[in-house]
């Protein structure tokens, strides 16, 4: 160790003096200094162990003693016994073993007793070091396989740079598995160079560092965002493939089994909780019943080409058949966002992860900033290859979409009623009907921007500050129309003209300019029902509130009106 026994005892005395008195502790030094690593900036990590029933705090105390940073952790004997038992019980499923749990146990098993040696040794005897070496080696080996399989998938999809990064991760994990089998079980990779030096195999050490240097060379020019810079080269892909092959060879030579040599063993699988909903040409993918992703035309075409359960190379070939350029990049985005998953034939799901990094799992991108958010034909997207996350929860998204469609139906109904009232000279009826149309159009405008629940009709024109500044002129016109009176044919004709212009203005702003003239004919009414049914299916699936009770009948009839002759 870089500190003498006397120096450690002195630091311990001064540290314990800052803690509340009265507790008898066994004390061990753990961490990098106990392992024989460390430097003048390394923490002094003291583990205090006691025989008592109440569990001490998990959070460490940080002290500053004689210019050194000292961490004090306290554990009961029962806590440590539970942790060591959990590692032993989880050894058969290394993919499920927590990194933090493994790290905690490794530190105590390799700790250096300072006081209460008998109690410290009692703890260590609960899990023999030789057994822990095997558990740690298997844990690293599992992660290495996952990283290698993921790198193989990314290379198949044309994501060379990302494939190189995961190949490099697998390189570290493979050699850490080998080193753990020799007793070098310290988890954090930053001391890997010293661990390899101590392992005594110069050939393996030198081969590792040669591969590490190769992994740091640029392999391509993919951006990793689902698009490409357009300057990628076959040379970059070839270099990434050569590196992966060399790392696979190295891993096998280190004793790692079942490493991926054939991408055909990778299959594309359905991700749990992911459903697909299409309105018009727009594909919406709902993740976990909570988040909605809207796909641009190219992304939607690739998504629709997916046949789950097939090998990845075949899925890629079928996606290429859509005519979309570089479909592999879009498949990689679907994978990153957890919209699909990969499995290894005979080896379960592919779940790569890095040590001391963010927990693995689906990426959630920043929400879309498209405005307005919705149209009657589907969510707005940022471009053909977009896979945009909607900035509202899935149930609100569906409720807003249903409200958007229904509001347009109400507009059509109100305009029809207004026309009839003007023909009969029913001026008061015309005034009220026109206001109803204005309010319905405003409801559509607010819904298109994701506002749900909606403000009261009487408050809509005053809540225009909830919407983007570009909509302010619509609010001004709405206020003028709501104050219009009618007491003659001339006023009525002017009101109808102004109202039609206002409706066109709103529909142009919310992508509803092609909305069917619902009450014009049987054909336009059927078109309205079909459009409403598309959104009702999503809303019902997500448990969103339906705009009117009658919508349940439309849903039950698969978009057909209930009293239709067969």
N, C-alpha and C positions, 0 to 999 in steps of 0.2 A: 504493500500500500504506500501511497505517497505521503501519508502522515504516520508518525510513530504512535505506539500505544499510549505513551504518556501524553502526547499532544491531544489525542482523542479523548482520553479520560478528563483532561483539563477542560476541553470544550464542553464535554458532557456535564461536568460539575457546574460550570457557569450557565449552561442552558437550563438545567433542572432548577437552578436558583430562581429563574424567572417564572416557573410554573407554580400553581397552588400546591402547598405542602400537604402531607398526610397520606399519600398513596405510595405503596411499595411496588416498584416496577422492575421487571427484567428489561434490559436494554441491549439492543443489537444495532450495529452500524449496517446499513443496507445501501444499495445503489451503486453508482459507478466506482466510488472510492473503495467500497468493500470488494468489488470485482477485480480491483487491481488496475483500473483505468483512472480517469480523472485528471484534473489539472488545477492550478491555483484558483480558477474561477468556479470549480465544481461545488455544488451544494454538499453540506454535511447532512446526511439523512439518518436520523436516529429513530428507530422503531421501539416504542415502549409497550411492553406486554404485561398484563395483569390478570390475576385470578379473581374475577368478580363477576356477578350476574348482570349488572347493568352495562350496556355497551357504551363505550366512550364515543365522543364525536368522530365522525369520519374525516372531516376537513382537517388538514394539517395546520399547525401554527408555524409561522415564519419568524425567526429571530435573527438578529445580527450580533454576532459574538466575536470579539477580537478581529474584526475585519472580515469574518467569514459569514456566509449566509447559511443558516442552520434551519432545517425542516424537522419538526417534531410530529411524528404520527403515533397515535395511541390506538391499541387494539386489545380487546379481551381475548382470552384463550379460546373462548367459544367462537368468536368471530373468525379467528384464524383457522380453527378446526373446520368450520363450515366452508370456508373458501377452499381449503385444500381438498376437502371431500368433494366439493362441486367440480373441481378440476379432474379428479379421478373418475367421477361418474360421467363426466362429459367427454372423456377421452375417446369413446367410440364414435362420437360425432364431432370431429375437430372443427368442422365448419361452423358449428354453433357455439364453440367456446369463446367467451368474451376475451378480447385482448387485454382489457383492464384487469380482469380476474387472473388471467395467466401471468400478467406482469407482476401483480401483487404477490402471487405465490412464488414466482421466481426470485423476487427480491428477498423474501424472508428465508427461502431455502438456501440462498447463497450469502446470507448475512454473516457478519462477524460479531460474536457475542462479546459484550463489554461488561455486563453485570447480570447476575441471575442466570448463569450459564446453564444450569440444569433445566430451567423452564424453557429457555431458547432451544436447547437440544430436544426437549420433549416435543416442541412444535415441529421441528425439522423431521423428527422420526415419524410423523403422521403421513408423510409422503416421501418415500425413499428417493434420493437424488437420481439414481439410475432410472427409476420409473418416470420421473419428471423429464428427464432427457428425451425419452422415447415420445412422451406426450408432446413436448415442444417441437421435436423434429417432425412429427406427424402433422402438427398444426401448421408449421411453415410449408410442409410439402403440399398440403391441401390448398393453401393459398397460391403456391407456385403453379399448380395445375390450373387453377381458376384463371390466373393471369395469362398463362400461356394459351389457354383456350380462347380467352377474350381477345388476345393479340391476334390469334389465327382468324377469328371472325372479322376483326377490323381490317386486317390485310385483305381478306376476301372482298370486303366492301369498298376497298380502295382508299381507306383512311390510313395512309402509310405513317404519318407523323404520330398519330395516336397509337398505332400498332407498335411503333418503336418504344413509346413511353411505357406501355404495358409489358413489352418484352424486357425492358430494363427492370421493371418491378419484379418480374418473374425471375430474373437473374439474381437479384438480391435475395428473394425468398428461397430460391433453390439452394444457394450457398449457405444461407442461414439455417436451413433444414439440416444440411450436411454437418455444419459446425455444431448445431445443438446435439446431434448424436454423439459428438466427441466431448460434450460437456460445456460448450460455449452457448449457454442458454439465455444470456442477457438479451432482452428483446430489442431494445432501441438500436437501430442500424448505425448510429453515428460512430460507434466504436468498432465497426466491422473490420477496419484495417488491423486493429490490434488483435481482434479475435482470430483473424486469418494468420497473423504472424505467430500467435501462440499455438495454433493448431499444428504447425510444423510441416505442412505440406506445401513446399515452395511451388511445385508444379501447379497445384490447384489455385494457389494465391495468384500467381502470375497470369494464369489463364483467365481468372475472374477479372483482373484489372485490365487485361487486353480487351475483353468483351465489353467491359464498362466504358472504356475509351471509345470503342466503336459505336456504342449506343448513344454517345453524346454527339456524334456527327449528324448533321441534318440529313433526313431521309427523303423529304419531299416538300411540297408546298401546300398541302391541304390546310384549310383554315379551321376545320373541325366544327363548323357552325352549320353544316348542311349545304353550304355553298363552297365554291372553289375559286382560287385566284386565277385559274386559267393558265398557270405556268408550271403545273406539275409535270414530272417527267417519268418515263418508264424506268430510268436509272434510279430514281428515288424509291420506287416500288421494289425494284430488284435488290437494292441495298437493304431495305427493310426485310425482305424475304430471306436474304443471306444472313442477316443478323439473327432473325428468328430461328432459322435452321441451326446456326451455330450454338445458340442458347439451348435449343432442344437437345442437341448432342451433348452439351455440357451437363444439362440436368440429368440426362440418362446415365452419363458416366458417374455422376454423384450418387446414383442409386434411386433417382426419382422414377416411379413407374407410371404407366398410363398417360404419357405425355402426348399431346395432339400432333399427329402427322397428316391426318386427312380431314380437311374441312367438311367433307360430306357427313361426318359424324355429328356436326352441329345442326340442330334443327330449330326452326322458328316456332315458338309456341305462343299461345294466347296468354296475355298477362291477366292476372286475377283482377276483377272489378273494372275491366275496360270494355266499353260498349261503343258501337258505331251507330250514328244517326245521320241521315242525309235529308236535306231539304233542298229541292231543286238540284243544282249541281254541286252545292256546298256539302262537304263531308265534315261532320263534327264527331270528335272522339271524346268520350267522357271517361275520365280516370277516377276510379274510386268513388263514383257517385257524387263527387264534389267539384271537380275541375273539368272545364270544357276547353278542348283544343280545336281550333278551326283550321282546316287545311286548305291551302291554295290549290289551284287546278292541277299543277304537277304533283304536289304532295298527295292530293286526293286520288289521282290516277294510280300512283304507286301503292297507296294504301288499299285501293280496291283490287289490285292485282294479287294481294297476299292470299295464299292458301296455307293456313297454319298446319303445322305438323310435318312440313316438307323440309328436306335438307336446305341449308342456307344457300349453297351455290345455285340450286334449282330455283329458289325464291328470287334470287338476284337475277337470274336469266329471265324469269317471267316478268319481273319489274322492268327489265330492259325492253321487253316486248311492247311496253306501253308507248314507246317513243320518247319518254322523258330522258333527258341527258343526265348522266351520272346518278342513276337511281340508288346506287349503293350509299351515297352520302345521305339521302333521305331515309333509307332504312336504318342507318346509323343514328340519325336523330330520333326516330321512333324508339330505338333501343335505349338511347340515353334518357329519354323522357319516360321510360317504363311503359310505353304503349304496346310493346311486344317484349318477349324475353327469349333467351336462348337456352337450350339444354344440350348436354353432351350425351350421346347415345350410350347408355349403360352407366352414366356418371352423374345424372341429375342436373339440376339447374346450373347455369354458369353465373356465378356471383363473385366477380373480382373485387378485391379490396386492397388498400395500401396500409402499411403499418403507420401508427401515429398520425393518421390523416382523418379527414371528415368521414363519418360513417357511410358505407356504401348504400346505394339506393337510387331511385329515379331522380333525375334532375328536374327542378321546377324553374323554368325560365322566367324572366321578368314579364309581367302582364302586357298584353297588347295595348298600344296607345292609339289604335285606329279609332276615328270618330266619324260618324256615329258607330256604335258598337255592332248594331244589328240592322239587318234588312229583312223583309218578309221572305226572301229567298235563302237566308242564312247569315251567319256572322261575317263581319268585315275581316279581311285579311291583308297582310302587308305585301303580298306578292305571290307569284305562281308557286314558289317553293316554300311558302310560309307554313309553319306549324305553330300557330299563335295561341298562347294561353289567354283565355278571356279573363278580364279583371274583376269578374263577379262570380260568386259561387254558382254551381251548376243549377240548383233549384231556382235561384233568382234569375239566372240566364234564361231558363225555360219559361219562367213566369212572365218575364219581360217580353220574350218572343211571342208568347200566346197573347199577351195584352196588345202587342203591336198589330198582330193580325186582326184580332177582334175589334180594335179601335178603328181599323180601316173598314171593316164591315159596317160598323156603326156610322161612319162617315157616309158610306154609300147609301145606307138606309135613310139617313137624315137628309141627304141631297134629294133623294126621291120624294120624301115627305114634303120638303120645301117646295119642290116643283109643283106638286099637287096643290099645296096650300095657295101658292101664287095664282094658279089657274082659277081657283075658286074665290080669290079675293079675301082669303082668310089671313089678314095682315098680322094679327097677334100670334096666330099659330106659326106663321112664317118666321116671325122674330125669334120665338122660342126654339123652333127647329134649327134655325141658322146658328144660334148659340150652342145648341147640342152638337152640331157638326164641328164648330170651332173647338169646343172642348175635346171632342173625340180625336180630332187631328192633333191637338196638343198632347193628348195622352199617347198617341202614336209616336210623336217626337220625343217625349220623355222616355218612353219604353225603348226606343231605338238606341238611346244613350245609356241603357242599363238601369234606369231609375225604377226601382220596384221595392216595396209598394209605392204607389203613385200618390202625389198630393191630391187633396180634394179638388174637384173640377173648378170650384170657385177660386181656388188658390193657384191654379196652374200658371196663369199669366204673370203672377207676382213671383213665381219661383224660377223664372228664366235664368237667374244667376246660378242655378245648378248645372246649367248646360254651357257648352263652349261659347265664347263671345260671338262667333259667326252666326249664331242663331238669334241674336238680339233683334234683327229686323223682323223675324217671324213673330216675336213677342209683341212688337209694336203694332204690326198689322192685326194680330189677334185682338189686342185691346181695342183697336178702332172698330173691328167687326162686332165685338161684344156690345158696343155702345150704339150700334146702328138701329134705327127705327124704320118701320115700314107702314105707310098709310095710303099708298097709291101704286099703280102698275109701274110707273117709272122708278120709284124707290125699290120695288121688288126686283125688277130686272137688274138694276145696278147692284143690289145686294147679292143676287145669284151670281153675277159676273165676278164680283169681288171675292165671293166665297170660293168659286171654282179656281180662281187665280191663287188664292191662299192655300187651297188643298194641293194644287200642283206644286206650289213652293215647298210645302212640308214634305210631300212625297218625293220630290227631287232630292231633298236633304236626307231622307231616310231610306232611299233605295226602294221605294214602293211605287215608283212611277208606272210600273207595269202591273199594278194590282188589278185583279179582274173587276169589271163593272158588275158587282155581285148580283144586282137585281135587274139586270138588263135582259137576261134570257136564261133558259134552262142550262145552256152550256156554260155561261159565266158563273152561274150559281154552283154548278158541279166543280168548276175550277176553284172556286172559293173554298168549297168543302174539302177538296183534296189538299189545298194549301194549309188550311187549318188543321187537318188531320195529321199532317207531317209533324207539326209542332206539338199537337196534343199528345202524340205518342211519346215524345221526349219528356214533356211535362209530367205525364202520368207515371212514367218510369222513375222519375226523380222525386215524385211526391210533391210537385209544385201545385199551388192552388190554381184550379181551373178558372177561366174568366167568367163563365156562366155555367149553371148546373146542366143545361141542355147539352153542353159539350161532351158529357159522359155518353150520351146516346150516339153522338157522332163517332166517338172513340170505339164504342161497342160495335158499331156498324161498319168499321174499317173505312170510314170516310164517305159512306153513302147515307142519304137521309133515310129515316126509319120507315116511312110509309111508301116505299118505292115498289112499283109493280115488278114482278120477276119476269 
